[in-house]
């Protein structure tokens, strides 16, 4: 019981100083897409694609119908596999 009290006091004293920004976007970041191997019932260690999600400017409530007024947050998503495919098909860098 004494250890629990000490732990709680330590968290109360030092936890808020090291906490992440509570207003930060929880979705933004880079995500590796791993394929599922149905035979072994586990994810394969090799990523087949990487998705990048970034916070975009919020929508303007005045320009949206009222039914969308509560959902103003916007994100942009990009796929490295799609970007590579577009570059190859347009003759850009990495084209064969």
N, CA, C and O atoms as a printed pandas DataFrame, in Angstrom:
     atom_number atom_name residue_name chain_id  residue_number  x_coord  y_coord  z_coord
0              1         N          UNK        A               1    0.825   -1.190    0.000
1              2        CA          UNK        A               1    0.000    0.000    0.000
2              3         C          UNK        A               1    0.870    1.256    0.000
3              4         O          UNK        A               1    0.540    2.254   -0.640
4              5         N          UNK        A               2    1.980    1.189    0.723
5              6        CA          UNK        A               2    2.876    2.331    0.788
6              7         C          UNK        A               2    3.507    2.594   -0.588
7              8         O          UNK        A               2    3.686    3.746   -0.983
8              9         N          UNK        A               3    3.843    1.512   -1.316
9             10        CA          UNK        A               3    4.422    1.666   -2.649
10            11         C          UNK        A               3    3.424    2.315   -3.606
11            12         O          UNK        A               3    3.797    3.149   -4.430
12            13         N          UNK        A               4    2.164    1.930   -3.491
13            14        CA          UNK        A               4    1.136    2.507   -4.343
14            15         C          UNK        A               4    1.013    4.008   -4.089
15            16         O          UNK        A               4    0.889    4.788   -5.034
16            17         N          UNK        A               5    1.045    4.411   -2.840
17            18        CA          UNK        A               5    0.969    5.827   -2.497
18            19         C          UNK        A               5    2.165    6.588   -3.067
19            20         O          UNK        A               5    2.006    7.681   -3.610
20            21         N          UNK        A               6    3.355    6.013   -2.943
21            22        CA          UNK        A               6    4.552    6.663   -3.474
22            23         C          UNK        A               6    4.463    6.776   -4.994
23            24         O          UNK        A               6    4.817    7.809   -5.563
24            25         N          UNK        A               7    3.992    5.721   -5.648
25            26        CA          UNK        A               7    3.839    5.749   -7.099
26            27         C          UNK        A               7    2.842    6.820   -7.524
27            28         O          UNK        A               7    3.093    7.552   -8.480
28            29         N          UNK        A               8    1.728    6.918   -6.834
29            30        CA          UNK        A               8    0.719    7.922   -7.170
30            31         C          UNK        A               8    1.257    9.334   -6.977
31            32         O          UNK        A               8    0.986   10.216   -7.791
32            33         N          UNK        A               9    2.014    9.554   -5.910
33            34        CA          UNK        A               9    2.611   10.866   -5.683
34            35         C          UNK        A               9    3.641   11.200   -6.759
35            36         O          UNK        A               9    3.718   12.339   -7.220
36            37         N          UNK        A              10    4.433   10.200   -7.159
37            38        CA          UNK        A              10    5.439   10.416   -8.191
38            39         C          UNK        A              10    4.771   10.778   -9.517
39            40         O          UNK        A              10    5.220   11.695  -10.205
40            41         N          UNK        A              11    3.701   10.065   -9.882
41            42        CA          UNK        A              11    2.978   10.357  -11.121
42            43         C          UNK        A              11    2.364   11.751  -11.065
43            44         O          UNK        A              11    2.406   12.489  -12.049
44            45         N          UNK        A              12    1.798   12.113   -9.923
45            46        CA          UNK        A              12    1.183   13.433   -9.786
46            47         C          UNK        A              12    2.225   14.542   -9.898
47            48         O          UNK        A              12    1.936   15.619  -10.421
48            49         N          UNK        A              13    3.436   14.282   -9.409
49            50        CA          UNK        A              13    4.473   15.306   -9.423
50            51         C          UNK        A              13    5.143   15.439  -10.790
51            52         O          UNK        A              13    5.386   16.553  -11.255
52            53         N          UNK        A              14    5.440   14.318  -11.429
53            54        CA          UNK        A              14    6.235   14.362  -12.654
54            55         C          UNK        A              14    5.447   14.036  -13.920
55            56         O          UNK        A              14    5.905   14.353  -15.018
56            57         N          UNK        A              15    4.306   13.426  -13.800
57            58        CA          UNK        A              15    3.523   13.039  -14.974
58            59         C          UNK        A              15    3.120   14.199  -15.855
59            60         O          UNK        A              15    3.370   14.153  -17.059
60            61         N          UNK        A              16    2.504   15.243  -15.312
61            62        CA          UNK        A              16    2.061   16.354  -16.168
62            63         C          UNK        A              16    3.199   17.072  -16.885
63            64         O          UNK        A              16    2.998   17.597  -17.980
64            65         N          UNK        A              17    4.377   17.105  -16.295
65            66        CA          UNK        A              17    5.503   17.784  -16.927
66            67         C          UNK        A              17    5.977   17.041  -18.167
67            68         O          UNK        A              17    6.501   17.655  -19.096
68            69         N          UNK        A              18    5.796   15.721  -18.191
69            70        CA          UNK        A              18    6.269   14.918  -19.312
70            71         C          UNK        A              18    5.145   14.463  -20.226
71            72         O          UNK        A              18    5.385   13.718  -21.176
72            73         N          UNK        A              19    3.942   14.892  -19.958
73            74        CA          UNK        A              19    2.802   14.476  -20.783
74            75         C          UNK        A              19    2.859   15.163  -22.137
75            76         O          UNK        A              19    3.347   16.287  -22.257
76            77         N          UNK        A              20    2.356   14.478  -23.150
77            78        CA          UNK        A              20    2.279   15.066  -24.485
78            79         C          UNK        A              20    1.209   16.144  -24.494
79            80         O          UNK        A              20    0.376   16.227  -23.592
80            81         N          UNK        A              21    1.252   16.957  -25.521
81            82        CA          UNK        A              21    0.247   17.998  -25.699
82            83         C          UNK        A              21   -1.121   17.344  -25.852
83            84         O          UNK        A              21   -1.326   16.532  -26.755
84            85         N          UNK        A              22   -2.055   17.693  -24.977
85            86        CA          UNK        A              22   -3.378   17.071  -25.018
86            87         C          UNK        A              22   -4.193   17.567  -26.198
87            88         O          UNK        A              22   -5.214   16.966  -26.534
88            89         N          UNK        A              23   -3.765   18.654  -26.837
89            90        CA          UNK        A              23   -4.484   19.176  -27.994
90            91         C          UNK        A              23   -3.906   18.649  -29.306
91            92         O          UNK        A              23   -4.386   19.009  -30.381
92            93         N          UNK        A              24   -2.889   17.806  -29.228
93            94        CA          UNK        A              24   -2.276   17.273  -30.441
94            95         C          UNK        A              24   -3.245   16.328  -31.149
95            96         O          UNK        A              24   -4.102   15.703  -30.524
96            97         N          UNK        A              25   -3.088   16.245  -32.443
97            98        CA          UNK        A              25   -3.930   15.374  -33.253
98            99         C          UNK        A              25   -3.530   13.916  -33.024
99           100         O          UNK        A              25   -2.371   13.565  -33.243
100          101         N          UNK        A              26   -4.444   13.072  -32.596
101          102        CA          UNK        A              26   -4.080   11.679  -32.304
102          103         C          UNK        A              26   -3.912   10.819  -33.550
103          104         O          UNK        A              26   -3.387    9.710  -33.453
104          105         N          UNK        A              27   -4.338   11.293  -34.715
105          106        CA          UNK        A              27   -4.313   10.453  -35.917
106          107         C          UNK        A              27   -3.101   10.688  -36.792
107          108         O          UNK        A              27   -2.675    9.771  -37.495
108          109         N          UNK        A              28   -2.531   11.877  -36.777
109          110        CA          UNK        A              28   -1.425   12.191  -37.675
110          111         C          UNK        A              28   -0.225   11.305  -37.388
111          112         O          UNK        A              28    0.110   11.035  -36.235
112          113         N          UNK        A              29    0.411   10.861  -38.459
113          114        CA          UNK        A              29    1.591   10.026  -38.317
114          115         C          UNK        A              29    1.775    9.129  -39.525
115          116         O          UNK        A              29    1.079    9.260  -40.532
116          117         N          UNK        A              30    2.722    8.220  -39.404
117          118        CA          UNK        A              30    3.026    7.278  -40.467
118          119         C          UNK        A              30    2.654    5.884  -39.998
119          120         O          UNK        A              30    3.008    5.474  -38.893
120          121         N          UNK        A              31    1.940    5.163  -40.844
121          122        CA          UNK        A              31    1.448    3.832  -40.498
122          123         C          UNK        A              31    1.938    2.823  -41.530
123          124         O          UNK        A              31    1.764    3.030  -42.731
124          125         N          UNK        A              32    2.544    1.739  -41.074
125          126        CA          UNK        A              32    2.971    0.661  -41.966
126          127         C          UNK        A              32    1.826   -0.332  -42.111
127          128         O          UNK        A              32    1.221   -0.748  -41.123
128          129         N          UNK        A              33    1.538   -0.705  -43.349
129          130        CA          UNK        A              33    0.488   -1.688  -43.613
130          131         C          UNK        A              33    1.137   -3.053  -43.778
131          132         O          UNK        A              33    1.906   -3.283  -44.712
132          133         N          UNK        A              34    0.821   -3.943  -42.869
133          134        CA          UNK        A              34    1.384   -5.285  -42.876
134          135         C          UNK        A              34    0.333   -6.278  -43.348
135          136         O          UNK        A              34   -0.802   -6.247  -42.871
136          137         N          UNK        A              35    0.694   -7.165  -44.284
137          138        CA          UNK        A              35   -0.283   -8.152  -44.747
138          139         C          UNK        A              35   -0.521   -9.236  -43.702
139          140         O          UNK        A              35    0.356   -9.546  -42.896
140          141         N          UNK        A              36   -1.713   -9.799  -43.732
141          142        CA          UNK        A              36   -2.106  -10.869  -42.815
142          143         C          UNK        A              36   -1.900  -12.205  -43.519
143          144         O          UNK        A              36   -2.419  -12.429  -44.613
144          145         N          UNK        A              37   -1.140  -13.086  -42.882
145          146        CA          UNK        A              37   -0.929  -14.429  -43.423
146          147         C          UNK        A              37   -1.956  -15.353  -42.789
147          148         O          UNK        A              37   -1.859  -15.681  -41.606
148          149         N          UNK        A              38   -2.941  -15.772  -43.579
149          150        CA          UNK        A              38   -4.028  -16.569  -43.009
150          151         C          UNK        A              38   -3.572  -17.968  -42.616
151          152         O          UNK        A              38   -4.196  -18.597  -41.762
152          153         N          UNK        A              39   -2.490  -18.473  -43.226
153          154        CA          UNK        A              39   -2.007  -19.807  -42.864
154          155         C          UNK        A              39   -1.364  -19.820  -41.480
155          156         O          UNK        A              39   -1.616  -20.721  -40.681
156          157         N          UNK        A              40   -0.537  -18.820  -41.202
157          158        CA          UNK        A              40    0.131  -18.778  -39.895
158          159         C          UNK        A              40   -0.644  -17.957  -38.872
159          160         O          UNK        A              40   -0.269  -17.915  -37.700
160          161         N          UNK        A              41   -1.730  -17.300  -39.305
161          162        CA          UNK        A              41   -2.572  -16.485  -38.425
162          163         C          UNK        A              41   -1.777  -15.390  -37.713
163          164         O          UNK        A              41   -1.915  -15.180  -36.508
164          165         N          UNK        A              42   -0.942  -14.700  -38.490
165          166        CA          UNK        A              42   -0.188  -13.572  -37.934
166          167         C          UNK        A              42    0.164  -12.604  -39.057
167          168         O          UNK        A              42    0.045  -12.933  -40.237
168          169         N          UNK        A              43    0.597  -11.414  -38.675
169          170        CA          UNK        A              43    1.012  -10.424  -39.656
170          171         C          UNK        A              43    2.403  -10.763  -40.180
171          172         O          UNK        A              43    3.259  -11.238  -39.433
172          173         N          UNK        A              44    2.618  -10.517  -41.456
173          174        CA          UNK        A              44    3.925  -10.710  -42.071
174          175         C          UNK        A              44    4.802   -9.525  -41.678
175          176         O          UNK        A              44    4.310   -8.404  -41.550
176          177         N          UNK        A              45    6.095   -9.769  -41.487
177          178        CA          UNK        A              45    7.003   -8.718  -41.012
178          179         C          UNK        A              45    7.349   -7.680  -42.075
179          180         O          UNK        A              45    7.960   -6.661  -41.753
180          181         N          UNK        A              46    6.979   -7.911  -43.319
181          182        CA          UNK        A              46    7.330   -7.009  -44.409
182          183         C          UNK        A              46    6.145   -6.089  -44.717
183          184         O          UNK        A              46    5.052   -6.565  -45.024
184          185         N          UNK        A              47    6.360   -4.794  -44.636
185          186        CA          UNK        A              47    5.288   -3.831  -44.918
186          187         C          UNK        A              47    5.037   -3.766  -46.423
187          188         O          UNK        A              47    5.981   -3.716  -47.211
188          189         N          UNK        A              48    3.771   -3.767  -46.818
189          190        CA          UNK        A              48    3.424   -3.669  -48.237
190          191         C          UNK        A              48    3.181   -2.223  -48.664
191          192         O          UNK        A              48    3.207   -1.913  -49.855
192          193         N          UNK        A              49    2.949   -1.361  -47.716
193          194        CA          UNK        A              49    2.720    0.047  -48.028
194          195         C          UNK        A              49    2.874    0.857  -46.749
195          196         O          UNK        A              49    2.826    0.319  -45.643
196          197         N          UNK        A              50    3.058    2.146  -46.921
197          198        CA          UNK        A              50    3.133    3.064  -45.794
198          199         C          UNK        A              50    2.154    4.199  -46.046
199          200         O          UNK        A              50    2.215    4.866  -47.079
200          201         N          UNK        A              51    1.253    4.414  -45.099
201          202        CA          UNK        A              51    0.295    5.513  -45.186
202          203         C          UNK        A              51    0.772    6.658  -44.310
203          204         O          UNK        A              51    1.258    6.441  -43.200
204          205         N          UNK        A              52    0.632    7.864  -44.808
205          206        CA          UNK        A              52    0.943    9.055  -44.024
206          207         C          UNK        A              52   -0.345    9.845  -43.866
207          208         O          UNK        A              52   -0.991   10.204  -44.850
208          209         N          UNK        A              53   -0.711   10.113  -42.621
209          210        CA          UNK        A              53   -1.909   10.894  -42.324
210          211         C          UNK        A              53   -1.462   12.198  -41.686
211          212         O          UNK        A              53   -0.708   12.198  -40.713
212          213         N          UNK        A              54   -1.934   13.310  -42.241
213          214        CA          UNK        A              54   -1.576   14.631  -41.730
214          215         C          UNK        A              54   -2.829   15.463  -41.537
215          216         O          UNK        A              54   -3.780   15.365  -42.313
216          217         N          UNK        A              55   -2.823   16.274  -40.508
217          218        CA          UNK        A              55   -3.943   17.177  -40.238
218          219         C          UNK        A              55   -3.978   18.247  -41.312
219          220         O          UNK        A              55   -2.960   18.877  -41.601
220          221         N          UNK        A              56   -5.131   18.452  -41.896
221          222        CA          UNK        A              56   -5.328   19.499  -42.906
222          223         C          UNK        A              56   -6.137   20.633  -42.281
223          224         O          UNK        A              56   -6.600   20.521  -41.146
224          225         N          UNK        A              57   -6.300   21.704  -43.016
225          226        CA          UNK        A              57   -7.113   22.817  -42.513
226          227         C          UNK        A              57   -8.545   22.351  -42.307
227          228         O          UNK        A              57   -9.085   21.596  -43.116
228          229         N          UNK        A              58   -9.149   22.801  -41.230
229          230        CA          UNK        A              58  -10.539   22.447  -40.961
230          231         C          UNK        A              58  -11.450   23.077  -42.008
231          232         O          UNK        A              58  -11.134   24.115  -42.590
232          233         N          UNK        A              59  -12.569   22.435  -42.228
233          234        CA          UNK        A              59  -13.545   22.946  -43.192
234          235         C          UNK        A              59  -14.206   24.206  -42.644
235          236         O          UNK        A              59  -14.262   24.422  -41.433
236          237         N          UNK        A              60  -14.698   25.017  -43.546
237          238        CA          UNK        A              60  -15.397   26.247  -43.183
238          239         C          UNK        A              60  -16.878   25.924  -43.004
239          240         O          UNK        A              60  -17.548   25.521  -43.954
240          241         N          UNK        A              61  -17.382   26.098  -41.798
241          242        CA          UNK        A              61  -18.775   25.753  -41.496
242          243         C          UNK        A              61  -19.759   26.544  -42.347
243          244         O          UNK        A              61  -20.847   26.053  -42.647
244          245         N          UNK        A              62  -19.398   27.748  -42.736
245          246        CA          UNK        A              62  -20.303   28.578  -43.532
246          247         C          UNK        A              62  -20.468   28.043  -44.956
247          248         O          UNK        A              62  -21.455   28.357  -45.622
248          249         N          UNK        A              63  -19.513   27.240  -45.429
249          250        CA          UNK        A              63  -19.565   26.735  -46.801
250          251         C          UNK        A              63  -20.090   25.305  -46.886
251          252         O          UNK        A              63  -20.161   24.736  -47.975
252          253         N          UNK        A              64  -20.455   24.722  -45.750
253          254        CA          UNK        A              64  -20.952   23.345  -45.733
254          255         C          UNK        A              64  -22.435   23.303  -45.424
255          256         O          UNK        A              64  -22.951   24.187  -44.739
256          257         N          UNK        A              65  -23.127   22.290  -45.917
257          258        CA          UNK        A              65  -24.523   22.111  -45.495
258          259         C          UNK        A              65  -24.582   21.862  -43.991
259          260         O          UNK        A              65  -23.618   21.368  -43.406
260          261         N          UNK        A              66  -25.679   22.192  -43.379
261          262        CA          UNK        A              66  -25.787   22.094  -41.918
262          263         C          UNK        A              66  -25.582   20.673  -41.409
263          264         O          UNK        A              66  -25.126   20.491  -40.280
264          265         N          UNK        A              67  -25.905   19.663  -42.208
265          266        CA          UNK        A              67  -25.745   18.291  -41.720
266          267         C          UNK        A              67  -24.278   17.908  -41.535
267          268         O          UNK        A              67  -23.985   16.937  -40.837
268          269         N          UNK        A              68  -23.347   18.651  -42.147
269          270        CA          UNK        A              68  -21.923   18.388  -41.973
270          271         C          UNK        A              68  -21.267   19.359  -40.997
271          272         O          UNK        A              68  -20.048   19.322  -40.825
272          273         N          UNK        A              69  -22.030   20.205  -40.371
273          274        CA          UNK        A              69  -21.485   21.239  -39.501
274          275         C          UNK        A              69  -20.748   20.728  -38.283
275          276         O          UNK        A              69  -19.886   21.425  -37.749
276          277         N          UNK        A              70  -21.067   19.524  -37.829
277          278        CA          UNK        A              70  -20.400   18.999  -36.638
278          279         C          UNK        A              70  -19.111   18.264  -36.983
279          280         O          UNK        A              70  -18.387   17.847  -36.079
280          281         N          UNK        A              71  -18.809   18.095  -38.260
281          282        CA          UNK        A              71  -17.628   17.343  -38.679
282          283         C          UNK        A              71  -16.733   18.228  -39.539
283          284         O          UNK        A              71  -16.685   18.076  -40.760
284          285         N          UNK        A              72  -16.028   19.150  -38.895
285          286        CA          UNK        A              72  -15.220   20.121  -39.626
286          287         C          UNK        A              72  -13.754   19.725  -39.734
287          288         O          UNK        A              72  -13.006   20.334  -40.498
288          289         N          UNK        A              73  -13.336   18.719  -38.986
289          290        CA          UNK        A              73  -11.936   18.306  -39.012
290          291         C          UNK        A              73  -11.624   17.599  -40.320
291          292         O          UNK        A              73  -12.436   16.829  -40.833
292          293         N          UNK        A              74  -10.438   17.871  -40.853
293          294        CA          UNK        A              74  -10.023   17.262  -42.111
294          295         C          UNK        A              74   -8.598   16.735  -41.984
295          296         O          UNK        A              74   -7.771   17.313  -41.279
296          297         N          UNK        A              75   -8.327   15.637  -42.672
297          298        CA          UNK        A              75   -6.993   15.051  -42.726
298          299         C          UNK        A              75   -6.663   14.730  -44.172
299          300         O          UNK        A              75   -7.556   14.521  -44.994
300          301         N          UNK        A              76   -5.384   14.694  -44.474
301          302        CA          UNK        A              76   -4.961   14.242  -45.796
302          303         C          UNK        A              76   -4.212   12.928  -45.625
303          304         O          UNK        A              76   -3.465   12.745  -44.663
304          305         N          UNK        A              77   -4.420   12.017  -46.571
305          306        CA          UNK        A              77   -3.763   10.712  -46.529
306          307         C          UNK        A              77   -2.981   10.520  -47.817
307          308         O          UNK        A              77   -3.454   10.862  -48.900
308          309         N          UNK        A              78   -1.783    9.971  -47.688
309          310        CA          UNK        A              78   -1.005    9.642  -48.876
310          311         C          UNK        A              78   -0.399    8.261  -48.696
311          312         O          UNK        A              78   -0.077    7.842  -47.584
312          313         N          UNK        A              79   -0.252    7.571  -49.805
313          314        CA          UNK        A              79    0.277    6.216  -49.817
314          315         C          UNK        A              79    1.577    6.217  -50.605
315          316         O          UNK        A              79    1.616    6.724  -51.726
316          317         N          UNK        A              80    2.638    5.661  -50.042
317          318        CA          UNK        A              80    3.909    5.605  -50.775
318          319         C          UNK        A              80    3.787    4.727  -52.015
319          320         O          UNK        A              80    4.385    5.032  -53.047
320          321         N          UNK        A              81    3.027    3.647  -51.928
321          322        CA          UNK        A              81    2.855    2.766  -53.087
322          323         C          UNK        A              81    2.127    3.500  -54.208
323          324         O          UNK        A              81    2.508    3.364  -55.371
324          325         N          UNK        A              82    1.097    4.267  -53.893
325          326        CA          UNK        A              82    0.373    5.025  -54.917
326          327         C          UNK        A              82    1.254    6.104  -55.533
327          328         O          UNK        A              82    1.215    6.326  -56.743
328          329         N          UNK        A              83    2.051    6.780  -54.699
329          330        CA          UNK        A              83    2.940    7.819  -55.215
330          331         C          UNK        A              83    3.970    7.222  -56.165
331          332         O          UNK        A              83    4.261    7.808  -57.209
332          333         N          UNK        A              84    4.528    6.056  -55.814
333          334        CA          UNK        A              84    5.510    5.396  -56.675
334          335         C          UNK        A              84    4.861    4.961  -57.986
335          336         O          UNK        A              84    5.471    5.083  -59.048
336          337         N          UNK        A              85    3.642    4.460  -57.922
337          338        CA          UNK        A              85    2.929    4.038  -59.132
338          339         C          UNK        A              85    2.657    5.234  -60.046
339          340         O          UNK        A              85    2.807    5.127  -61.263
340          341         N          UNK        A              86    2.265    6.357  -59.477
341          342        CA          UNK        A              86    1.999    7.552  -60.277
342          343         C          UNK        A              86    3.267    8.069  -60.939
343          344         O          UNK        A              86    3.234    8.513  -62.087
344          345         N          UNK        A              87    4.391    8.012  -60.218
345          346        CA          UNK        A              87    5.650    8.467  -60.801
346          347         C          UNK        A              87    6.065    7.574  -61.966
347          348         O          UNK        A              87    6.527    8.068  -62.995
348          349         N          UNK        A              88    5.902    6.255  -61.807
349          350        CA          UNK        A              88    6.265    5.331  -62.886
350          351         C          UNK        A              88    5.382    5.540  -64.112
351          352         O          UNK        A              88    5.867    5.521  -65.243
352          353         N          UNK        A              89    4.090    5.739  -63.885
353          354        CA          UNK        A              89    3.176    5.879  -65.022
354          355         C          UNK        A              89    3.306    7.236  -65.713
355          356         O          UNK        A              89    2.951    7.369  -66.884
356          357         N          UNK        A              90    3.810    8.244  -64.999
357          358        CA          UNK        A              90    3.964    9.567  -65.613
358          359         C          UNK        A              90    5.372    9.796  -66.141
359          360         O          UNK        A              90    5.656   10.855  -66.701
360          361         N          UNK        A              91    6.261    8.815  -65.970
361          362        CA          UNK        A              91    7.631    8.970  -66.457
362          363         C          UNK        A              91    8.496    9.804  -65.548
363          364         O          UNK        A              91    9.535   10.307  -65.975
364          365         N          UNK        A              92    8.088    9.963  -64.289
365          366        CA          UNK        A              92    8.855   10.748  -63.331
366          367         C          UNK        A              92   10.047    9.977  -62.802
367          368         O          UNK        A              92   10.397    8.933  -63.352
368          369         N          UNK        A              93   10.684   10.473  -61.735
369          370        CA          UNK        A              93   11.836    9.792  -61.151
370          371         C          UNK        A              93   11.473    8.365  -60.767
371          372         O          UNK        A              93   10.418    8.112  -60.184
372          373         N          UNK        A              94   12.352    7.448  -61.099
373          374        CA          UNK        A              94   12.117    6.043  -60.775
374          375         C          UNK        A              94   11.337    5.313  -61.849
375          376         O          UNK        A              94   11.024    4.133  -61.686
376          377         N          UNK        A              95   11.015    5.990  -62.948
377          378        CA          UNK        A              95   10.269    5.345  -64.032
378          379         C          UNK        A              95   11.181    4.378  -64.768
379          380         O          UNK        A              95   12.387    4.600  -64.878
380          381         N          UNK        A              96   10.595    3.316  -65.263
381          382        CA          UNK        A              96   11.393    2.308  -65.972
382          383         C          UNK        A              96   11.229    2.452  -67.458
383          384         O          UNK        A              96   11.823    1.691  -68.221
